[in-house]
Amino acid sequence: MCFLVRVSWPSQQLNLRSLTTKHNQQNTPKCYKHFEVSQPTNMKLNSKSLRLSCKSHNPGIKISTCTLPNFLIRILLLCLCCFLVPASCSRKPPPLPILPLPTTFQLQWQLDGMALFFHFGTNTFTDSEWGTGHANPTVFNPTKLNASQWIRVAKDSGFSRVILTVKHHDGFCLWPSDYTNYTVRSSNWRNGNGDVVAELAAAAKDAGVGLGFYLSPWDRHEACYGDTLQYNEFYLAQMTELLTR
């Protein structure tokens, strides 16, 4: 079956036809890929008034042919293709996820806004940028430490959480760890009974501010650093200690 596509304007008509030929002994019509449209030379195209209608065409009727500029033929064919090609053919599937995927808690942590880092330790009192791990723990003596004041300033400045360096690479711990003596327990601050981590955690909880810890993997004080298995056990023990106190 061949189709005659009629392109109609209000007062004029254009005929878009497929040419036919006899394909075999049964006179089966064969549609060519080339289309021809007749258009009066003094008529302008108006896309708003254009409408298409299709009806079956008897291949036995002889149709006269004429030509139309190639650009219009291409536009009409493109419009026909847009209706004939399913939308799913051009839709690109979403990419596969790259494992491991973050948890809901991790995603929320990423979206929680700004965090304030507190870096505080023995090198605060030795006026040095990098601790060596050999500073005497008695130098740590923050007599005016007020964790609630830290949290208040952070919250007033728009920070939703704070992160404390509980141990930097010098190895000094701001909590009385059971796995090393290089801690606040060995200092004169509060007669060795102080705990910066516990005080900051309590102040953050009271103010509704999130709290995080930075526990340095590098430790220049502990003798077991360099022995992978032994130091990993030491490090995980301290991490567990911090998260379960």
N, C-alpha and C positions, 0 to 999 in steps of 0.2 A: 504494500500500500504506500502510495506517495501522498504527500500533503502539500496543499497550497496555503502558504502563509500570507495573509493580507494585512498590509500596514496601512491604516486609514487615517486621514486627516479630515477635518470638518467638511471641506468642500472638494477635496481631491482624494485620490486613492493611488497607492503604490502596490504592485503585486510582486511578492517575493516567492519564487518558484524553484522547485528542484526539477532539473531536466530529467527526462525519462528516455529509456531506450528498451528495445526488446532484448531480453536476456537469454531466452531459450525458446524452444518450440512452443511452450505453453504461453508465450507472450508475457512472461512475468516481468513487471517493470523493475528497473534497477535505479536507485536514487544516487545521483552523483553528489560529491562533496561540495561542488561549486553552486552557488546561488546567484540569481540575477534579480534585480529589482528595477521596475520602471518608475520614473519620476518625471513630472513636467519640469522643464528647465527653468520656468519662472516661479517655482514654488520653493519656499524656505521650510526647513524642518523645524518643528516645534515639539520638543521632548515632552512638554506637559500635556499636549493634546494627542500624543501618539498612543495607539492601542493596537494590540496584536490579536488576531483571531485565526484559528486553524480549522480547516475542513478538508475532508477527503477529496482527492483530485482523480478524475478518470484519466488514466494514461492514454486513452484513445483520442482524447481531445488535443489538438495541436495548439501550442501556446507560443506566441511570438516572444522574442527575447530582446532585452536591451541591457545596458550596462549602468552601473552606479559606482561612484568613487570607492576605492578599496577600503578607506578608513571607515566608512559607514557600514560596509559589510562586516568588517572586523568587530565593530561595536555591537551590531546585532547578534553576531555569532557568540560573542562573549556573554551577552545578556542571556542567551539561550543556555549556554553552558552553566551559568550560575544557577539556573533553575533545575538543570538535569543532574549535576554532580552533587551527591549527598554531602552534607556539611561534615559528617564524621570522617570523610576521606582526607580532609585537610587539617584535622585536629591533631595536635601533637600530644602524646601521652605525657603525664608528669614524670619527672626523673625519679629513679629509685633512691631511697634514703641511704645515706652513708653511715654505717654503724661505727661506733655505738651511738644510739640516740640519747639526747639528754632527758632526764626525768622531769616531771612537772615541777618538782622543787628546784631543780637547777635552772629551769627556764624562768621561774619566778624570781630567783636570785639575780638573774641577768637583767630583769626588768624593774628591779627595785630602786632605781635612781642612784644617787651619789653615795659613796662610802668614804669615810675619813680614816686615814692610816695613822696609828700612834706608834712611833718608833722610839723606844725608851729602853735604856740599859746602862751597863757600866761605862760605856764610852761617852754617855751623856755627862759623866762626872770627870772623865779623863780628858775631855776636849779633843777627842780623836774621831776621825771619820770611820776608820776600820778597826774593829777590836781584834786583838791577837789571841784571846783565849787565856791570857796569862795575868790579866789584871786581878788584883786582890779583891774578892767580893765585898770586903768591908768598905770599899769606896762608894758602894751603892747605898745612899742614905737620903732619900727624898722626904725630908721632914715635913714638908707642906703639901704632900700629895693629897689631892682631893678628886677622886674619880667622878663624883657627881658633878663637879664643875666642868670636867672634860666633856661629859655627856651633854650637859646643858648647852655649852658652847657649840657642840656639834649639831644638836637639834635645832638651835636657834639659827644656825647657818644653813639649814636646809638639807642636812645629811640624814638619811634614813637608817644608816647602820655605820658601825665603826669596826675597824680591824686592828687588833693589837699584835705587835711583834713580840710574842711570848718568849722566843729564843732566837737570837740572830746567830750569825756564823761564829761569833766568839764563844758560843755555848752557854752563856749565862742565862739561867731560867728565872722568869719573873713570878714563878710559883714554886712552892717547896716540893720539888719532885722527889719521889722515892728512889729514883734510879741514878742520881748524881748528887754530889755535895756542892756543885757549883751553881748555887741558887740563892734566893733571897734568905733562905734559912741560915746561910753562912754570913749574912751581913748584919750590921748593927741596927738596921732599920726596924723599928718596933721590936727591938730586942730579939730579932730573929723569928718573930711570929707573923710578920707581914706577908701579904699575898696580893700582888697587884691584880692578878687575873680574877680572883674571887671578888675583890672590891669593884672592879670595872664591870664584871658580869652582873652584880647586884644593882649597880647604878643604871646600867642599860636596861635591865628588866623593869625597874621601877618607872623609867621614862618611856618605855615602849619603843626602844631603839634596838635594832638588830645588832648582833655581835658576831665577829669572826676572829679567827686566830691565824697568825702566820708562824709556822714552826720551821725554822731553817733546816734544810737537809744537810747543809755543810756544818760541821762542828769542829772548830779548831782547838777545843779543850779536851774532848773525850779521846782517850788513848785507843779505843776500839774503832775510831773512824779510819777507814781504809780497808778494814776487814768487812767485806760486803755482807755476809750472813750475820755476823755478830752485831754490826752497826744497824742493819735493818731491823733486827729484833729490838734493839735499844730504841730506835726511832719510833717504831710502831707501839712500843710500850708507853712511851711518853705521849704519843698522840691519843692512845686509848685513855690514858690517865686524864688528859685535858677534857676529853669529850664525855667522861663518865663521872667526874667529880660533882 
